[in-house]
Amino acid sequence: MRSISAQPDSISFDADCRRCERLAEFLDAVRLEHPTYYARPVPPFGDRDARLLIVGLAPGMHGANASGRPFTGDHAGILLYRSLYDFGFASQPESVARDDTLVLRNCRITNAVKCLPPQNKPLPREIQCCNEFLKHELSTLRPGTVILALGRIAHDAVLRALDKRGKEFVFGHAAEHALGQGLTLLDSYHCSRYNTQTRRLTEDMFRTVVARARTLLDSE
């Protein structure tokens, strides 16, 4: 199975994007307060031709916003990368830094919103603005691809990008949706610190969803 550590492409990502004034100004302020932080739009990470695309919400303040890699440096990444490793999607169980040796195998991680939002809460217009990048990214997927949405915002962003009606694809943990064109959408509660500490999402619950993605891909 081919695996690469891909760089962002010019279609699905803009490293200099300042389309959302609130987010751009917030990142400017964060950069002043934390000069060592990445504090820019965070690029997708992983295999360009992956058949598992994981869509998160947005970079976390002290995670992806600091490191420059999705789910790297914060609590949410612990469960995510350990599960990806256990099911053969990652070369190691931890994502330590943007320049470590981690390689994703047949897997790519992106976010519905590429910039850190205040209080981790993007506004609807910001989600909509960033949806253009996700739409380009989804347009490159091959039939047989599984999209794993982490949380309702990611779920809704995927549907918007594919011009699907939300009421026909209701979000629910472990829900599975046939989107047409050979694409399958899997839902999971977001692997955030809040969800895991409150036990809304347990490790077994999350691993079950990743295992299902593995089964779907292996059946092709």
N, C-alpha and C positions, 0 to 999 in steps of 0.2 A: 504494500500500500504506500503510495507516494506521500511524503510529508515535507512541508517547507515552513519556514518562518517568514511570512509574507509582510511586505511593507504596504502601507495604504496606497490606493490608486487615486488618480486625479478625478475620477468620475464620482465615486461614492464618498469622497472625503475632501474637505478643504481645511488645511491646517491654519489658514489665516482668516477663517470665517469670522465676521463681526456683524452678521445679519440681525442678530437679536441684541438690541442696545443694552437691555438690562443685564443679560448674561456677559456681554463683552465688558461692560463697566465693572461687573462683579469680579470677573477674572483679573482685570487690571488691579483692583483693590487687593485681591488675594495674592497676586504676585508681589505687591509691595510688602505685604505682611509676612509672606513666606517666600523669600527670594530664591530658595533652592527648589521650590516646587515647579513641576512642569507647567501647570496653570495655563493651558491652552486647550483648544478642541482636541479630544483624545481619539486617535485613529483606531480603526478596527485592528484586530490582532489574529493571526492564524493563517491557515491554508487558503489561498485565493480560490481554489477549486473544491473547497470543502463541501461535503454533503450533509454536514450538521452545522447550522448557523444558529448561534445563541444570541438572543437579543435581550439586553438588559435595559435598565431605565436611563441612567446617566452616570457620569463619573462621580465617585465619592470624594469629599473634601480631602481626606488624608489617605485615600487609596489611589484610584486612577488619576485623579487630578494632581496628586503629588508625584506619582511614578511615571505617568504617561502611558500606562498600559491598562486595559480594562481589568477590573477586579484584582488589581495588584497592590498590596500594601494595606488592605483593610480586611475586616472580619468576613465580609461576604465572599471574598475569594477563597477562603480556607476550604469551605465545603465544596465550592464549585470545582476548583482545580483538583482536589483530592478525588472527587467523583469522576472527573474526566480521566484522570490517570488510571483509576481502578477499572474503567471500562475501555481503556485502550485509545483514548482520544488525546492524551498528553504524555510527554516523555518523562515527566517528573510530577510529583504530587503537590508541589508548591510553586507559586509564582512570586519570586522574591524581588526582582527588579526588571526594568525594561531591557537591560542588556545581559540578563542571565542566559543560561543555556536551554531554557524551556522551549520546546517545539510542540505545537499542536498538530495532531494527525487527523486529517480529514475533518477538521473542526475549525471554525472561525467564530470570534466573539466580537460583537459590536454593541452599540447602545442606541436607543430610540432618540436620545438627545446627546450630542457629542460634547457639550460644555457643562461644567459644573453649575447647577442652579442653586440659588440661595435656599438654605434649609432643605436641600435635595428635593425641591418641589418646582418643577418647570411649569410655566403657564401654558394653557392650551395653545396659544398662538406660537409659542416657542417650540412645542412639540410638532405643530403643523409645519412650521418653517423648516425644521430639521428633517421632516419626513421626506423631503426631496432626495436627500442623501441615501436614506434607507430604501427608497423606491428604486434608485439606481442599483443599489447593492442587490436587492431581491431580483432585479431583472436579469442578473448574471447567473442565477441558480439553475442547475440542471434538474431535469425530472428525476424524482427519487430522493430529492433533498428533504431533510427534516429541519424545520425551524422550531427552536425551543424558546418560547417567550417567558421571561422571568417577570411575572407580575402583570397586572391588568393594563398598565400604561403601555408596556411593550407589546402585549397582545393587541391592543387597539391600534398601535402604531403600525404593526404588520398588516392588519386588515386595511387600514387607510392606504398604505403604500400599494396594496394589491387591488384597491378599489372594491373591497368586499364590504357587505353590509354587516355591521356588528351584531344585530339581533339574530342573524343566522348562524353565528359562531360565538356562543356564549362562553365567557371565560370561566374556568374552574380548574382547581388543581388536578393534574393528571388527565385533563380533558384532551381529546384528540380530534382534530378537524381535518378533513380532506378539503384542500383549497382549490383543487383542479390543477391542471398542467403538471401533474405528478408531484405536487408539493403537499407536505403534511405539516400541520401546526400542532405542536404539543405545548400545553400550558403547565406552568409551575408557579407556586408562590415564590416570590423573590427570596433569595438566600441571604437576606439582610440579617444583621445582628438582632434587630427587634423581632423578626419572625422566628428565628431559631431559638432565641432566649425565651420567648413566650410560648414556644412549642407549637406555634401555628404551623411551622414547617419543621419536621424532624429530619434527621439524616436519612432514615429509612424511606421517608416519603420522597425526598429529593432523589435518592439513589434509584428508586423505582421508576421515576420519570426518565432519568438518564439511561437506565437499563432498557426501557422501552425504545428510546431513540436508537440504541445499539441494535436491538432486535429488528427494528424496521430497516435499518441500513444493511444489516447482514442478510436480510431476506431478499434483497434486490438481486 
